[in-house]
Amino acid sequence: RCFFKEDEQYISPYAHLEKATVLQEARIFHDPTAVRENPRKCCTVIAQLLHLQNTGQYMSSTEATEVFFGVTKLFMSDDAS
């Protein structure tokens, strides 16, 4: 998706996301060490998941369940960042 602003063209960094790639990256939530050491990556993956949802990408019930429990583990982390 492109956004226009005064002769400048903006292309979303999420414009070319592939659902399979994002779901693979979401597995980071199941690794407490990765969550603790790389909170920025976790935030990026959540933003990508939200983008997929907002653009109408369908997730099967299995995919949605896996993401749900992964994100739940993320929020149960001891690290508050």
C-alpha positions as CSV (number, residue, x, y, z in Angstrom):
1,R,0.0,0.0,0.0
2,C,1.3,3.4,-0.9
3,F,0.7,6.7,0.9
4,F,1.1,10.0,-0.8
5,K,2.2,13.2,0.8
6,E,3.2,16.3,-1.2
7,D,5.0,14.6,-4.2
8,E,6.5,12.0,-1.9
9,Q,5.6,8.4,-2.2
10,Y,5.6,6.3,1.0
11,I,5.6,2.5,0.8
12,S,4.8,0.7,4.0
13,P,7.6,-1.4,5.3
14,Y,5.0,-4.1,5.8
15,A,3.7,-3.9,2.2
16,H,5.3,-7.2,1.1
17,L,4.9,-9.4,4.2
18,E,4.3,-13.0,3.7
19,K,2.0,-14.7,6.2
20,A,4.1,-17.8,6.5
21,T,7.3,-15.9,7.2
22,V,5.6,-13.8,9.9
23,L,4.1,-16.9,11.5
24,Q,7.6,-18.5,11.5
25,E,9.0,-15.5,13.2
26,A,6.3,-15.5,15.8
27,R,7.8,-18.7,17.2
28,I,10.2,-16.4,19.0
29,F,7.5,-15.9,21.6
30,H,8.0,-19.5,22.7
31,D,11.7,-18.9,23.5
32,P,12.1,-17.1,26.9
33,T,15.8,-16.3,26.2
34,A,15.0,-14.8,22.8
35,V,12.1,-12.8,24.3
36,R,14.4,-11.5,27.1
37,E,17.3,-10.7,24.8
38,N,15.4,-9.2,21.8
39,P,12.3,-7.4,22.9
40,R,12.4,-5.1,19.8
41,K,12.1,-8.2,17.5
42,C,9.1,-9.3,19.5
43,C,7.5,-5.8,19.1
44,T,8.2,-6.0,15.3
45,V,6.6,-9.4,15.0
46,I,3.5,-8.2,16.9
47,A,3.3,-5.2,14.5
48,Q,3.6,-7.5,11.5
49,L,0.9,-9.8,12.9
50,L,-1.4,-6.8,13.4
51,H,-0.7,-5.6,9.9
52,L,-1.7,-9.0,8.5
53,Q,-4.9,-8.9,10.5
54,N,-5.7,-5.4,9.4
55,T,-5.2,-6.1,5.7
56,G,-7.6,-9.1,5.8
57,Q,-5.1,-11.9,5.9
58,Y,-6.9,-15.0,7.0
59,M,-5.4,-17.2,9.8
60,S,-6.6,-20.7,10.3
61,S,-7.7,-21.7,13.7
62,T,-4.5,-23.6,14.2
63,E,-2.4,-20.6,13.2
64,A,-4.4,-18.2,15.4
65,T,-4.2,-20.5,18.4
66,E,-0.4,-20.9,18.0
67,V,0.0,-17.1,17.8
68,F,-2.4,-16.5,20.8
69,F,-0.4,-18.9,23.1
70,G,2.9,-17.5,21.9
71,V,1.9,-13.9,22.6
72,T,0.5,-15.1,26.0
73,K,3.9,-16.5,26.8
74,L,5.4,-13.2,25.8
75,F,3.3,-11.3,28.3
76,M,4.0,-13.8,31.0
77,S,7.8,-13.1,30.7
78,D,9.7,-11.9,33.8
79,D,11.2,-9.1,31.7
80,A,9.0,-6.0,31.7
81,S,10.5,-4.5,28.7
